């Protein structure tokens, strides 16, 4: 804000107006400052455009990836899952179960005899 007011002030401290050379010098300084500001803004605009292009490209890639995943999910829904054959319970397991139950029963019987 003080920078803006700096250019508007055309008077010296004692209230007299500046001479043409001083006014021209201030206008030149103002012009140079504005040129620098314009170049800075132009650089910033270019950076933002590059960033925007990069983000748009990333967005398009994510959008395409999302569409591929969605298509894959649709295909998975449409294709029936093959049924897994049941795992056969081996007959040996039945024998082991009966043997263990008999062994536990025998151990309990021996414990009660004491």
C-alpha angles and dihedrals in degrees: 000000000000088000091058092049091049091070095045094056107094098163133085122229094269092055098255119132119248121257122252092261093053092045090049091048090051091048090050091050090048091049092049091048091050091049091052090048091049092050091047091050091047090053091048091050091052091050091050091048091051090048090048091051090049092050091047090052091049090048092052091049092050091046091052092046090049091051091050091051091048091051091049091051090050091051091049090053093050098046113073116236113245111248114245113233112246115261107249114238104227115234089229088071091062091053092049091049093051092045092051093048091050091048092051091048091050092049091050090049091051091048091053092050092063 
